[in-house]
């Protein structure tokens, strides 16, 4: 059974939005691309949202990903920043849904944990570990791009773990399939 799929990871932002795409085939991953969408020169917040929507649609149409993984907004003290970030995330999700892509959301802590083993890892540590996991042939000056790649890789790890789990129709089914676990 082939597991070919392309995962688009997004690190949402209203000034710089990172994205990374990986190709997954037979439990191996390789980098397709990673980059950023620069929005800091746009002053109209609604124009930024429109640009995010259009750019994400363009990425989806060009690379044809099978799934979107996106970083959830973190809870900070600045409510206005959280609202702006939530809007950027929502528009990116809307673009994916418009193209009928399944969407998966991961907390920053979960992503860092999946990549480095530490939920409190720095952006530098995440980028360094990603370079060991995925052969990175793209050089970027933005951690937003490596963070987005981290979201895609986190989803790859989560999805592979989830697909290895068995489903049971009820307690009797679980007991009969797991005699050593139930005494």
C-alpha positions as CSV (number, residue, x, y, z in Angstrom):
1,X,0.0,0.0,0.0
2,X,1.5,3.3,-1.1
3,X,1.4,6.3,1.3
4,X,2.3,9.0,-1.2
5,X,1.1,12.4,-0.1
6,X,2.1,16.0,0.0
7,X,1.7,17.9,3.2
8,X,1.5,21.7,3.3
9,X,2.5,23.2,6.6
10,X,1.7,26.8,7.5
11,X,3.0,29.1,10.3
12,X,0.4,31.9,10.1
13,X,1.3,35.5,10.4
14,X,0.1,38.9,9.4
15,X,3.5,40.3,8.6
16,X,5.4,37.2,7.5
17,X,3.6,33.9,6.9
18,X,5.7,30.8,6.5
19,X,4.9,27.7,4.5
20,X,6.7,24.4,3.9
21,X,5.8,21.4,1.7
22,X,7.0,17.9,2.2
23,X,6.5,14.8,0.1
24,X,5.8,11.6,2.0
25,X,6.4,8.2,0.3
26,X,6.7,4.9,2.0
27,X,7.6,6.4,5.4
28,X,10.2,8.7,4.0
29,X,9.9,12.5,3.7
30,X,11.6,15.0,1.5
31,X,11.4,18.7,1.2
32,X,9.6,20.1,-1.8
33,X,10.0,23.8,-0.8
34,X,9.7,26.2,2.0
35,X,9.4,30.0,1.9
36,X,7.6,33.0,3.3
37,X,4.9,35.3,2.2
38,X,5.9,38.9,3.1
39,X,3.0,41.0,4.1
40,X,4.7,43.7,6.2
41,X,4.6,46.3,3.4
42,X,0.8,46.1,3.2
43,X,-0.9,48.6,5.6
44,X,-4.5,47.6,5.1
45,X,-5.2,44.6,7.3
46,X,-8.0,43.4,5.0
47,X,-5.7,43.5,2.0
48,X,-3.3,41.3,4.0
49,X,-6.0,38.7,4.5
50,X,-7.0,38.8,0.9
51,X,-3.3,38.4,-0.1
52,X,-3.0,35.4,2.3
53,X,-6.0,33.8,0.8
54,X,-4.8,34.3,-2.8
55,X,-1.2,33.2,-2.1
56,X,-2.3,30.0,-0.2
57,X,-4.7,29.2,-3.1
58,X,-1.8,29.6,-5.5
59,X,0.4,27.3,-3.5
60,X,-2.3,24.7,-3.3
61,X,-3.0,24.9,-7.1
62,X,0.8,24.7,-7.9
63,X,1.9,21.9,-5.5
64,X,-1.4,20.1,-5.1
65,X,-1.0,19.1,-1.5
66,X,-3.2,16.3,0.0
67,X,-3.4,17.8,3.5
68,X,-2.9,21.1,5.3
69,X,-1.3,21.3,8.7
70,X,-1.3,24.6,10.5
71,X,0.0,26.0,13.7
72,X,-2.6,27.1,16.2
73,X,-2.4,30.6,17.6
74,X,-0.6,30.6,21.0
75,X,-2.2,32.4,23.9
76,X,-0.3,35.6,24.7
77,X,-1.0,38.7,26.6
78,X,-1.6,40.9,23.6
79,X,-5.2,40.3,22.6
80,X,-4.9,42.4,19.4
81,X,-2.0,40.3,18.2
82,X,-3.9,37.1,18.9
83,X,-6.9,38.4,16.9
84,X,-4.8,39.3,13.9
85,X,-3.0,35.9,14.0
86,X,-6.3,34.1,14.3
87,X,-7.6,35.9,11.3
88,X,-4.6,35.0,9.3
89,X,-4.9,31.4,10.4
90,X,-8.7,31.4,9.5
91,X,-8.1,32.8,6.0
92,X,-5.4,30.1,5.3
93,X,-7.8,27.4,6.6
94,X,-10.6,28.9,4.4
95,X,-8.3,28.6,1.3
96,X,-7.6,25.0,2.1
97,X,-11.2,24.2,2.7
98,X,-12.1,26.0,-0.5
99,X,-9.8,23.5,-2.3
100,X,-11.3,20.6,-0.3
101,X,-8.1,19.9,1.7
102,X,-8.4,18.3,5.1
103,X,-7.0,20.6,7.8
104,X,-5.1,19.6,10.9
105,X,-4.1,22.0,13.7
106,X,-1.2,21.7,16.1
107,X,-0.2,23.8,19.1
108,X,3.3,25.4,19.0
109,X,4.2,23.2,22.0
110,X,3.1,20.0,20.2
111,X,5.1,20.9,17.1
112,X,8.3,21.6,19.1
113,X,7.8,18.4,21.1
114,X,7.4,16.4,17.9
115,X,10.5,17.8,16.2
116,X,12.9,18.2,19.1
117,X,11.5,16.2,22.0
118,X,11.1,19.5,24.0
119,X,7.9,21.5,24.0
120,X,9.9,24.6,25.0
121,X,12.5,24.4,22.3
122,X,13.7,27.6,20.5
123,X,13.1,28.4,16.9
124,X,16.9,27.8,16.3
125,X,16.7,24.3,17.9
126,X,13.6,23.4,15.8
127,X,15.4,24.5,12.6
128,X,18.6,22.6,13.5
129,X,16.7,19.4,14.2
130,X,14.6,19.8,11.0
131,X,17.8,19.9,9.0
132,X,18.6,16.4,10.4
133,X,15.2,15.0,9.7
134,X,14.5,16.4,6.3
135,X,17.4,17.1,3.8
136,X,17.0,20.8,3.5
137,X,18.3,22.2,0.2
138,X,16.7,25.6,0.6
139,X,18.4,28.3,2.6
140,X,16.1,30.8,4.3
141,X,16.7,33.6,6.6
142,X,13.3,33.3,8.2
143,X,12.4,31.0,11.0
144,X,8.8,31.4,9.8
145,X,9.6,29.0,6.9
146,X,11.3,26.4,9.1
147,X,8.5,26.7,11.6
148,X,6.0,25.9,8.8
149,X,8.2,23.0,7.7
150,X,8.1,21.9,11.4
151,X,4.2,21.9,11.3
152,X,4.3,19.7,8.2
153,X,6.8,17.3,9.7
154,X,4.8,17.2,13.0
155,X,1.7,16.3,11.0
156,X,3.7,13.5,9.2
157,X,4.7,12.1,12.6
158,X,1.2,12.4,14.1
159,X,-0.5,10.9,11.0
160,X,1.8,7.9,10.9
161,X,1.3,7.3,14.6
162,X,-2.5,7.6,14.2
163,X,-2.7,5.3,11.2
164,X,-0.8,2.5,13.1
165,X,-3.5,2.5,15.8
166,X,-6.2,-0.1,15.7
167,X,-9.9,0.7,15.8
168,X,-12.3,-1.4,17.9
169,X,-16.1,-1.7,17.5
170,X,-16.5,-2.0,21.3
171,X,-15.1,-3.4,24.6
172,X,-15.4,-7.0,23.5
173,X,-13.5,-6.3,20.3
174,X,-10.8,-4.6,22.3
175,X,-10.5,-7.4,24.8
176,X,-10.3,-10.1,22.2
177,X,-7.6,-8.3,20.2
178,X,-5.6,-7.4,23.3
179,X,-5.6,-10.3,25.8
180,X,-2.3,-9.4,27.3
181,X,-3.5,-5.8,28.1
182,X,-6.7,-6.9,29.8
183,X,-6.6,-9.1,32.9
